[in-house]
Amino acid sequence: MRSDGTDGPNENANAGNPVFGAGGPHEALYYDKSGGGKTVCALCPRRCALTPGETGLCLARRNVGGSLCSLNYGAISSLALDPIEKKPLRRFHPGATILSDGSFGCNFTCPFCQNHSISRGAPVTRYLPPDALVREALSARSTGNIGIAYTYNEPLVSYEYVRDAAGLARSRGLCNVLVTNGYIEQMPLRELIPYVDAMNIDLKGDETFYIGMCGGDRQTVLNTIEAAYAAGLHIEITNLLVSGRNDNAEAVTETARCVASVSESIPLHLSRFFPGYKMSELPPTDAAFVREAAAIARKYLKYVYTGNV
């Protein structure tokens, strides 16, 4: 789930059926069955073990009668034609637009999430099957649209929908972009990568930050970055500088070095935090520090950008 405020949903795009999964449950691709009808999700490292009727932490996958099902297949909460730079992607088809769609759910629990109404809530959705989404994208080509961005909430918890839509989009000459936290197991990632052209991946902080603030681990995200880069995808990284948490020179240096260890040519976006959700008591990140942080990161990386300043 994106939390930097740079790629928020179009609130006016919500429409239709308020019930999760307006198109009905759709069987998940990655899960194991265990005794007593329990299912174990194998999409991300959480490995949620669910009894019949239980829903995973991501809010998007449920044990339905002993099978793991996606609840948000085709359930669209937000749909907008955005500048590609809003994803943010600064070095991938600059000046183009991209059709951006979001659903609901996330496998992180970040208390600073600025899209929490759809990542951790129950937004109003409308059903838009993959072929209809691709038709929407094709109809916007005349306005400079290059494809589809799966974004706003965490797109990887809509894995089956994203894979199906991305495959259709690729066959029609459209680009596919993921704006993601990168928290996914390697097997499903490898299956999805051939359909993806570009990714903006959050690199939120060090391991302590991930455990304490996100409820996940950092190494999985690093694995995603490395696998996507090795596969030849266009990669850009976003780091939200949260007041009093990771807005210091040491943390920025560590993040920049980490990105540079993959490639010094990967663009890094340093984004300013604004209070909200469960961290409304914090002040916004000092804008002067965001600029200072960019100067630090440029010692290690060729392309560093600031956001929300």
C-alpha positions in Angstrom: 0.0 0.0 0.0 1.3 3.4 -0.9 1.6 5.8 2.0 3.4 8.8 0.6 0.4 10.8 -0.7 1.8 11.0 -4.2 -0.6 8.5 -5.7 -3.8 8.8 -3.9 -7.1 7.7 -5.3 -9.7 9.8 -7.1 -12.4 9.9 -4.4 -15.0 10.9 -7.0 -14.4 7.7 -9.0 -16.0 5.4 -6.4 -19.3 4.0 -7.6 -21.6 1.0 -7.5 -21.8 -1.9 -5.2 -20.6 -1.4 -1.6 -20.2 -5.2 -1.0 -16.7 -6.7 -1.1 -16.1 -8.5 -4.4 -19.0 -7.3 -6.4 -18.2 -10.0 -9.0 -18.3 -12.8 -6.4 -15.4 -14.7 -4.8 -12.7 -15.8 -7.3 -10.4 -18.7 -6.4 -6.9 -17.7 -5.4 -3.9 -19.0 -7.3 -1.4 -19.5 -4.4 -2.5 -21.4 -1.3 -2.2 -24.7 0.4 -4.9 -26.8 2.1 -4.4 -28.3 5.5 -6.6 -30.3 7.9 -10.1 -29.2 8.9 -10.7 -27.2 5.8 -8.0 -24.7 6.7 -6.2 -22.8 3.9 -2.7 -21.3 4.1 -2.2 -18.3 1.7 1.1 -18.5 -0.1 1.0 -15.0 -1.8 3.0 -13.1 0.7 5.3 -14.1 3.7 2.5 -13.7 6.2 1.2 -17.1 5.2 -2.2 -16.4 6.8 -3.8 -19.7 8.0 -7.5 -19.4 7.7 -10.4 -21.6 8.8 -13.6 -21.5 6.7 -15.1 -18.0 6.8 -11.9 -16.3 8.0 -10.4 -13.4 6.1 -6.6 -12.7 5.9 -4.9 -9.6 7.3 -5.0 -8.1 3.8 -8.8 -8.0 4.0 -8.9 -9.3 0.4 -8.6 -13.1 0.7 -10.9 -15.4 2.5 -11.4 -19.1 3.1 -14.7 -19.9 1.4 -15.8 -23.5 2.0 -12.3 -24.8 2.2 -10.9 -22.8 -0.8 -9.0 -19.6 -0.6 -10.8 -16.9 -2.6 -10.0 -13.4 -3.7 -12.7 -11.0 -2.5 -11.7 -8.0 -4.6 -11.4 -9.5 -8.0 -12.7 -6.8 -10.3 -13.9 -4.7 -7.3 -12.7 -1.2 -8.3 -12.8 1.6 -5.7 -11.0 4.2 -7.8 -10.3 4.8 -11.5 -8.6 7.9 -12.9 -6.4 9.0 -15.8 -3.2 10.3 -14.1 0.1 11.8 -15.2 2.7 9.1 -15.2 4.7 11.3 -12.9 2.1 11.0 -10.2 2.9 7.2 -9.6 5.6 8.5 -9.1 7.6 7.5 -12.2 9.8 10.3 -13.5 11.9 8.4 -16.1 9.3 6.1 -17.7 7.5 7.7 -20.6 7.6 11.2 -19.2 4.7 13.4 -20.1 2.4 10.4 -20.7 -0.8 9.6 -18.9 -1.9 6.3 -17.5 -5.2 4.8 -16.5 -4.9 4.1 -12.7 -7.2 1.6 -10.9 -7.4 0.7 -7.3 -9.5 -1.8 -5.3 -9.2 -2.5 -1.5 -6.9 -4.2 0.9 -3.2 -4.3 1.9 -0.9 -6.8 3.5 0.9 -4.0 5.6 -0.6 -2.2 8.6 1.3 1.1 8.4 -0.2 3.6 10.9 0.8 6.5 8.6 -1.1 5.3 5.5 -2.7 8.1 3.6 -4.9 5.8 1.5 -6.2 3.9 4.6 -9.9 4.3 3.5 -9.3 1.8 0.8 -6.3 -0.2 2.1 -7.8 -0.9 5.5 -11.4 0.0 5.0 -14.5 -1.1 3.1 -14.9 1.4 0.2 -17.7 1.5 -2.2 -16.7 -0.4 -5.4 -18.0 -1.3 -8.8 -17.3 -4.4 -10.7 -15.0 -4.0 -13.7 -13.7 -7.3 -15.2 -10.3 -7.4 -16.8 -11.5 -7.0 -20.4 -13.6 -4.0 -19.5 -10.6 -2.3 -17.7 -8.5 -2.9 -20.9 -11.2 -1.4 -23.0 -11.2 1.7 -20.8 -7.4 2.0 -21.2 -7.6 1.6 -25.0 -10.3 4.2 -25.2 -8.0 6.7 -23.5 -5.2 6.3 -25.9 -6.2 9.4 -27.9 -5.4 11.4 -24.7 -1.9 10.0 -24.4 -2.6 7.0 -22.2 0.1 4.4 -22.4 -1.5 1.6 -20.3 -2.7 0.7 -16.8 -1.3 1.4 -13.4 -2.4 -0.9 -10.6 -2.2 1.4 -7.6 -3.9 3.4 -4.8 -4.3 0.4 -2.4 -1.8 -2.5 -2.5 -2.3 -4.1 -6.0 -0.5 -7.4 -5.2 -3.4 -8.4 -2.9 -5.5 -8.3 -6.1 -3.0 -10.7 -7.6 -5.4 -12.8 -9.8 -7.1 -9.7 -11.2 -3.8 -7.9 -11.9 -2.4 -10.9 -13.6 -5.4 -11.4 -15.8 -5.8 -7.7 -16.7 -2.1 -7.2 -17.3 -2.0 -10.2 -19.7 -4.8 -8.8 -21.7 -3.3 -5.3 -21.7 0.0 -6.6 -22.9 -1.7 -8.4 -25.8 -3.2 -5.1 -26.9 0.1 -3.2 -26.8 -0.5 -1.4 -23.4 2.0 -0.9 -20.7 1.5 -2.3 -17.2 2.7 -0.4 -14.1 2.7 -1.7 -10.5 2.8 0.8 -7.6 3.5 -1.5 -4.7 5.0 -2.2 -1.3 6.8 -5.2 -2.9 5.7 -7.6 -0.2 5.2 -10.8 -2.2 6.7 -14.3 -2.4 9.1 -14.9 -5.2 7.1 -17.6 -7.1 4.0 -15.5 -7.7 6.3 -12.5 -8.4 8.2 -14.4 -11.1 4.9 -15.4 -12.7 3.7 -11.8 -12.8 6.9 -10.0 -13.9 6.6 -11.0 -17.7 3.5 -8.9 -17.9 4.9 -5.8 -16.1 6.8 -2.9 -17.7 7.5 -0.7 -14.7 7.3 -0.7 -10.9 7.4 2.0 -8.2 8.3 0.1 -5.0 8.2 1.5 -1.5 11.4 1.1 0.5 10.1 2.3 3.8 13.1 2.0 6.1 15.4 -0.5 7.8 14.3 -3.8 9.3 13.3 -2.3 12.6 11.1 0.2 10.8 9.4 -2.6 8.9 8.8 -4.8 11.9 7.6 -2.0 14.1 5.6 0.2 11.7 4.5 -2.1 8.8 4.1 -5.5 10.3 6.4 -7.1 7.8 10.1 -7.7 6.9 12.4 -5.7 4.7 14.3 -8.5 3.0 11.2 -9.6 1.1 10.9 -6.1 -0.4 14.6 -6.0 -1.3 14.2 -9.4 -3.0 11.3 -7.9 -5.1 13.5 -4.9 -6.1 16.4 -7.1 -7.1 14.2 -9.6 -9.0 12.4 -6.9 -10.9 15.6 -5.1 -11.8 17.3 -8.3 -12.9 14.3 -9.1 -15.2 14.8 -5.7 -17.0 11.8 -3.9 -15.6 11.9 -0.1 -15.2 12.2 0.4 -11.4 11.8 3.5 -9.3 11.8 3.6 -5.5 9.9 5.7 -3.0 10.9 6.4 0.6 8.5 8.3 2.8 10.3 10.3 5.4 8.1 10.0 8.5 8.7 12.6 11.2 10.7 11.3 14.1 10.9 7.8 12.6 13.2 7.7 9.6 13.8 11.4 8.8 17.4 11.5 9.7 20.7 11.5 7.7 21.7 8.0 8.8 18.4 6.5 7.6 18.6 8.3 4.3 22.2 7.3 3.7 21.4 3.7 4.4 18.4 3.7 2.0 20.4 5.4 -0.8 23.3 2.9 -0.4 20.8 0.0 -0.4 19.3 1.2 -3.7 22.7 1.9 -5.2 23.8 -1.7 -4.4 21.3 -2.8 -7.0 22.0 0.1 -9.4 23.0 3.7 -9.0 20.7 4.5 -11.9 17.5 3.5 -10.1 15.6 6.7 -9.3 14.8 7.4 -5.7 11.8 9.6 -4.6 12.1 11.1 -1.1 8.6 12.1 0.0 7.4 14.3 2.8 5.1 12.9 5.4 1.8 14.6 6.4 -0.1 13.6 9.5 -3.1 11.4 9.2 -4.7 8.0 10.0 -3.1 6.7 13.3 -0.3 9.2 13.3 -2.2 12.5 13.1 -0.4 13.8 16.2 3.0 14.0 14.3 4.1 17.2 12.5 4.7 17.1 8.8 8.3 16.3 7.8 10.4 19.4 7.8 10.6 20.5 4.1 14.2 21.7 4.5 15.2 18.2 5.6 13.6 16.6 2.6 15.8 18.7 0.4 18.8 18.0 2.6 18.0 14.3 2.3 18.0 14.5 -1.5 21.5 16.0 -1.4 22.6 13.1 0.8 21.1 10.5 -1.5 22.7 12.1 -4.6 26.1 11.1 -3.3 25.1 7.5 -4.1 22.4 7.7 -6.8 22.1 9.5 -10.2 18.5 10.4 -10.0 16.9 11.7 -6.7 13.6 13.5 -6.6 11.6 15.1 -3.8 7.8 14.8 -3.3 5.1 16.6 -1.3 7.3 19.6 -0.7 
